[in-house]
Amino acid sequence: MEMAITVMNVATLQPKPLRAKSPYLLPNPRRVFNFKASSLHNPQVSSIGAPTLVGQFDPTIPIERAVTPPSSWYTDPSFYSLELDALFYRGWQAAGYTEQIKNPGEFFTCRLGNAEFVVCRDGDGKLQAFHNVCRHHASLLAYGSGRKSCFVCPYHGWTYGLDGSLLKATRITGIQNFNEHEFGLISVKVATWGPFVLLNMEQDVDSDTDIVEKEWLGSSSELLSNNGVDSSLSFVCRRDYMIECNWKVFCDNYLDGGYHVPYAHKGLASGLNLDHYSTTIYEKVSIQKCEGGSTERTNDYDRLGSKALYAFVYPNFMINR
């Protein structure tokens, strides 16, 4: 079976006027700060613009009389800030695949909006996830993927265990009221479903597999399981593309596959029976299906099998099978 996975990093899809500061940096470096009480809430969300923009759209209008969202939803920086806070910093988000962290010490890093994360397998084999920033001056701790026995800050040498605990803080002799137990990495809820690793920035959530499956995929989980999406897939390659558009434009394009494919992708259309193209909407998932044409292969790049399945998991994860 061959499958393509698309994960959008919305940090690359923001309106260009917006240059949000890192949510990890403190506004006043002299201020005593308890990081555990902080959040990724973006202060721009409080702008009077975003709530007004939301009110311009009525989701109860029947699809036969519906119109597209106003252009401000795609261009206004305050609306993008609202989306980060209300959509991407809540709920389960696909971050990577389990093959990246099969063995103790293996890790990978990822980013969503303005937030950086590191996911690893600690020495006991437990899956861990943290904000990928040093608790001292918010420098990134890890890059890419690989294997480590600990995370060492490249700026001042603070060292953290794979369980997030602070192992060493350099040159702090004489500093009063410093408790190393209060300066471990900030954890993030992590779970897996099939071959995918999921993160959730909300602290009051259950990472039990069955609960995560229900929250992330709803009633579509059985359909995706039956179609081999949660099977043991082998990673082949990763490709990154910089797309200069608002993230919703990318989703719009993906979700109307049966509409634009006959005109924009004639080669693909020739291998599909578009008369049997269907779209089924679930709680947070849209699944498009289509019967294929002939299964005879004319070259090494033809598709295998006779059916195609395209799953969009709200808000930014796509699976092409």
Secondary structure as a PSIPRED ss2 file (coil, helix, strand):
# PSIPRED VFORMAT (PSIPRED V4.0)

   1 M C   1.000  0.000  0.000
   2 E C   1.000  0.000  0.000
   3 M C   1.000  0.000  0.000
   4 A E   0.000  0.000  1.000
   5 I E   0.000  0.000  1.000
   6 T E   0.000  0.000  1.000
   7 V E   0.000  0.000  1.000
   8 M C   1.000  0.000  0.000
   9 N C   1.000  0.000  0.000
  10 V H   0.000  1.000  0.000
  11 A H   0.000  1.000  0.000
  12 T H   0.000  1.000  0.000
  13 L H   0.000  1.000  0.000
  14 Q C   1.000  0.000  0.000
  15 P C   1.000  0.000  0.000
  16 K C   1.000  0.000  0.000
  17 P C   1.000  0.000  0.000
  18 L C   1.000  0.000  0.000
  19 R C   1.000  0.000  0.000
  20 A C   1.000  0.000  0.000
  21 K C   1.000  0.000  0.000
  22 S C   1.000  0.000  0.000
  23 P C   1.000  0.000  0.000
  24 Y C   1.000  0.000  0.000
  25 L C   1.000  0.000  0.000
  26 L C   1.000  0.000  0.000
  27 P C   1.000  0.000  0.000
  28 N C   1.000  0.000  0.000
  29 P C   1.000  0.000  0.000
  30 R C   1.000  0.000  0.000
  31 R C   1.000  0.000  0.000
  32 V C   1.000  0.000  0.000
  33 F C   1.000  0.000  0.000
  34 N C   1.000  0.000  0.000
  35 F H   0.000  1.000  0.000
  36 K H   0.000  1.000  0.000
  37 A H   0.000  1.000  0.000
  38 S C   1.000  0.000  0.000
  39 S C   1.000  0.000  0.000
  40 L C   1.000  0.000  0.000
  41 H C   1.000  0.000  0.000
  42 N C   1.000  0.000  0.000
  43 P H   0.000  1.000  0.000
  44 Q H   0.000  1.000  0.000
  45 V H   0.000  1.000  0.000
  46 S H   0.000  1.000  0.000
  47 S C   1.000  0.000  0.000
  48 I C   1.000  0.000  0.000
  49 G H   0.000  1.000  0.000
  50 A H   0.000  1.000  0.000
  51 P H   0.000  1.000  0.000
  52 T H   0.000  1.000  0.000
  53 L H   0.000  1.000  0.000
  54 V H   0.000  1.000  0.000
  55 G C   1.000  0.000  0.000
  56 Q C   1.000  0.000  0.000
  57 F C   1.000  0.000  0.000
  58 D C   1.000  0.000  0.000
  59 P C   1.000  0.000  0.000
  60 T C   1.000  0.000  0.000
  61 I C   1.000  0.000  0.000
  62 P C   1.000  0.000  0.000
  63 I H   0.000  1.000  0.000
  64 E H   0.000  1.000  0.000
  65 R H   0.000  1.000  0.000
  66 A C   1.000  0.000  0.000
  67 V C   1.000  0.000  0.000
  68 T C   1.000  0.000  0.000
  69 P C   1.000  0.000  0.000
  70 P C   1.000  0.000  0.000
  71 S C   1.000  0.000  0.000
  72 S H   0.000  1.000  0.000
  73 W H   0.000  1.000  0.000
  74 Y H   0.000  1.000  0.000
  75 T H   0.000  1.000  0.000
  76 D C   1.000  0.000  0.000
  77 P H   0.000  1.000  0.000
  78 S H   0.000  1.000  0.000
  79 F H   0.000  1.000  0.000
  80 Y H   0.000  1.000  0.000
  81 S H   0.000  1.000  0.000
  82 L H   0.000  1.000  0.000
  83 E H   0.000  1.000  0.000
  84 L H   0.000  1.000  0.000
  85 D H   0.000  1.000  0.000
  86 A H   0.000  1.000  0.000
  87 L H   0.000  1.000  0.000
  88 F H   0.000  1.000  0.000
  89 Y C   1.000  0.000  0.000
  90 R C   1.000  0.000  0.000
  91 G C   1.000  0.000  0.000
  92 W C   1.000  0.000  0.000
  93 Q E   0.000  0.000  1.000
  94 A E   0.000  0.000  1.000
  95 A E   0.000  0.000  1.000
  96 G E   0.000  0.000  1.000
  97 Y E   0.000  0.000  1.000
  98 T H   0.000  1.000  0.000
  99 E H   0.000  1.000  0.000
 100 Q H   0.000  1.000  0.000
 101 I H   0.000  1.000  0.000
 102 K C   1.000  0.000  0.000
 103 N C   1.000  0.000  0.000
 104 P C   1.000  0.000  0.000
 105 G C   1.000  0.000  0.000
 106 E E   0.000  0.000  1.000
 107 F E   0.000  0.000  1.000
 108 F E   0.000  0.000  1.000
 109 T E   0.000  0.000  1.000
 110 C E   0.000  0.000  1.000
 111 R E   0.000  0.000  1.000
 112 L E   0.000  0.000  1.000
 113 G C   1.000  0.000  0.000
 114 N C   1.000  0.000  0.000
 115 A E   0.000  0.000  1.000
 116 E E   0.000  0.000  1.000
 117 F E   0.000  0.000  1.000
 118 V E   0.000  0.000  1.000
 119 V E   0.000  0.000  1.000
 120 C E   0.000  0.000  1.000
 121 R E   0.000  0.000  1.000
 122 D C   1.000  0.000  0.000
 123 G C   1.000  0.000  0.000
 124 D C   1.000  0.000  0.000
 125 G C   1.000  0.000  0.000
 126 K C   1.000  0.000  0.000
 127 L E   0.000  0.000  1.000
 128 Q E   0.000  0.000  1.000
 129 A E   0.000  0.000  1.000
 130 F E   0.000  0.000  1.000
 131 H E   0.000  0.000  1.000
 132 N C   1.000  0.000  0.000
 133 V E   0.000  0.000  1.000
 134 C C   1.000  0.000  0.000
 135 R C   1.000  0.000  0.000
 136 H C   1.000  0.000  0.000
 137 H C   1.000  0.000  0.000
 138 A C   1.000  0.000  0.000
 139 S C   1.000  0.000  0.000
 140 L E   0.000  0.000  1.000
 141 L C   1.000  0.000  0.000
 142 A C   1.000  0.000  0.000
 143 Y C   1.000  0.000  0.000
 144 G C   1.000  0.000  0.000
 145 S E   0.000  0.000  1.000
 146 G E   0.000  0.000  1.000
 147 R E   0.000  0.000  1.000
 148 K C   1.000  0.000  0.000
 149 S C   1.000  0.000  0.000
 150 C C   1.000  0.000  0.000
 151 F E   0.000  0.000  1.000
 152 V E   0.000  0.000  1.000
 153 C C   1.000  0.000  0.000
 154 P C   1.000  0.000  0.000
 155 Y C   1.000  0.000  0.000
 156 H C   1.000  0.000  0.000
 157 G C   1.000  0.000  0.000
 158 W C   1.000  0.000  0.000
 159 T E   0.000  0.000  1.000
 160 Y E   0.000  0.000  1.000
 161 G C   1.000  0.000  0.000
 162 L C   1.000  0.000  0.000
 163 D C   1.000  0.000  0.000
 164 G C   1.000  0.000  0.000
 165 S C   1.000  0.000  0.000
 166 L E   0.000  0.000  1.000
 167 L E   0.000  0.000  1.000
 168 K E   0.000  0.000  1.000
 169 A C   1.000  0.000  0.000
 170 T C   1.000  0.000  0.000
 171 R C   1.000  0.000  0.000
 172 I C   1.000  0.000  0.000
 173 T C   1.000  0.000  0.000
 174 G C   1.000  0.000  0.000
 175 I C   1.000  0.000  0.000
 176 Q C   1.000  0.000  0.000
 177 N C   1.000  0.000  0.000
 178 F C   1.000  0.000  0.000
 179 N C   1.000  0.000  0.000
 180 E H   0.000  1.000  0.000
 181 H H   0.000  1.000  0.000
 182 E H   0.000  1.000  0.000
 183 F C   1.000  0.000  0.000
 184 G C   1.000  0.000  0.000
 185 L C   1.000  0.000  0.000
 186 I C   1.000  0.000  0.000
 187 S E   0.000  0.000  1.000
 188 V C   1.000  0.000  0.000
 189 K E   0.000  0.000  1.000
 190 V E   0.000  0.000  1.000
 191 A E   0.000  0.000  1.000
 192 T E   0.000  0.000  1.000
 193 W E   0.000  0.000  1.000
 194 G C   1.000  0.000  0.000
 195 P C   1.000  0.000  0.000
 196 F E   0.000  0.000  1.000
 197 V E   0.000  0.000  1.000
 198 L E   0.000  0.000  1.000
 199 L E   0.000  0.000  1.000
 200 N E   0.000  0.000  1.000
 201 M C   1.000  0.000  0.000
 202 E C   1.000  0.000  0.000
 203 Q C   1.000  0.000  0.000
 204 D C   1.000  0.000  0.000
 205 V C   1.000  0.000  0.000
 206 D C   1.000  0.000  0.000
 207 S C   1.000  0.000  0.000
 208 D C   1.000  0.000  0.000
 209 T H   0.000  1.000  0.000
 210 D H   0.000  1.000  0.000
 211 I H   0.000  1.000  0.000
 212 V H   0.000  1.000  0.000
 213 E H   0.000  1.000  0.000
 214 K H   0.000  1.000  0.000
 215 E H   0.000  1.000  0.000
 216 W H   0.000  1.000  0.000
 217 L H   0.000  1.000  0.000
 218 G H   0.000  1.000  0.000
 219 S H   0.000  1.000  0.000
 220 S H   0.000  1.000  0.000
 221 S H   0.000  1.000  0.000
 222 E H   0.000  1.000  0.000
 223 L H   0.000  1.000  0.000
 224 L H   0.000  1.000  0.000
 225 S H   0.000  1.000  0.000
 226 N H   0.000  1.000  0.000
 227 N C   1.000  0.000  0.000
 228 G C   1.000  0.000  0.000
 229 V C   1.000  0.000  0.000
 230 D C   1.000  0.000  0.000
 231 S C   1.000  0.000  0.000
 232 S C   1.000  0.000  0.000
 233 L C   1.000  0.000  0.000
 234 S C   1.000  0.000  0.000
 235 F C   1.000  0.000  0.000
 236 V C   1.000  0.000  0.000
 237 C C   1.000  0.000  0.000
 238 R C   1.000  0.000  0.000
 239 R C   1.000  0.000  0.000
 240 D C   1.000  0.000  0.000
 241 Y C   1.000  0.000  0.000
 242 M C   1.000  0.000  0.000
 243 I C   1.000  0.000  0.000
 244 E C   1.000  0.000  0.000
 245 C C   1.000  0.000  0.000
 246 N C   1.000  0.000  0.000
 247 W H   0.000  1.000  0.000
 248 K H   0.000  1.000  0.000
 249 V H   0.000  1.000  0.000
 250 F H   0.000  1.000  0.000
 251 C H   0.000  1.000  0.000
 252 D H   0.000  1.000  0.000
 253 N H   0.000  1.000  0.000
 254 Y H   0.000  1.000  0.000
 255 L H   0.000  1.000  0.000
 256 D C   1.000  0.000  0.000
 257 G H   0.000  1.000  0.000
 258 G H   0.000  1.000  0.000
 259 Y H   0.000  1.000  0.000
 260 H H   0.000  1.000  0.000
 261 V H   0.000  1.000  0.000
 262 P H   0.000  1.000  0.000
 263 Y H   0.000  1.000  0.000
 264 A H   0.000  1.000  0.000
 265 H C   1.000  0.000  0.000
 266 K H   0.000  1.000  0.000
 267 G H   0.000  1.000  0.000
 268 L H   0.000  1.000  0.000
 269 A H   0.000  1.000  0.000
 270 S C   1.000  0.000  0.000
 271 G C   1.000  0.000  0.000
 272 L E   0.000  0.000  1.000
 273 N E   0.000  0.000  1.000
 274 L E   0.000  0.000  1.000
 275 D E   0.000  0.000  1.000
 276 H E   0.000  0.000  1.000
 277 Y E   0.000  0.000  1.000
 278 S E   0.000  0.000  1.000
 279 T E   0.000  0.000  1.000
 280 T E   0.000  0.000  1.000
 281 I E   0.000  0.000  1.000
 282 Y C   1.000  0.000  0.000
 283 E C   1.000  0.000  0.000
 284 K C   1.000  0.000  0.000
 285 V E   0.000  0.000  1.000
 286 S E   0.000  0.000  1.000
 287 I E   0.000  0.000  1.000
 288 Q E   0.000  0.000  1.000
 289 K E   0.000  0.000  1.000
 290 C E   0.000  0.000  1.000
 291 E E   0.000  0.000  1.000
 292 G E   0.000  0.000  1.000
 293 G C   1.000  0.000  0.000
 294 S C   1.000  0.000  0.000
 295 T C   1.000  0.000  0.000
 296 E C   1.000  0.000  0.000
 297 R C   1.000  0.000  0.000
 298 T C   1.000  0.000  0.000
 299 N C   1.000  0.000  0.000
 300 D C   1.000  0.000  0.000
 301 Y C   1.000  0.000  0.000
 302 D C   1.000  0.000  0.000
 303 R C   1.000  0.000  0.000
 304 L C   1.000  0.000  0.000
 305 G C   1.000  0.000  0.000
 306 S C   1.000  0.000  0.000
 307 K E   0.000  0.000  1.000
 308 A E   0.000  0.000  1.000
 309 L E   0.000  0.000  1.000
 310 Y E   0.000  0.000  1.000
 311 A E   0.000  0.000  1.000
 312 F E   0.000  0.000  1.000
 313 V E   0.000  0.000  1.000
 314 Y C   1.000  0.000  0.000
 315 P C   1.000  0.000  0.000
 316 N C   1.000  0.000  0.000
 317 F E   0.000  0.000  1.000
 318 M E   0.000  0.000  1.000
 319 I E   0.000  0.000  1.000
 320 N E   0.000  0.000  1.000
 321 R C   1.000  0.000  0.000
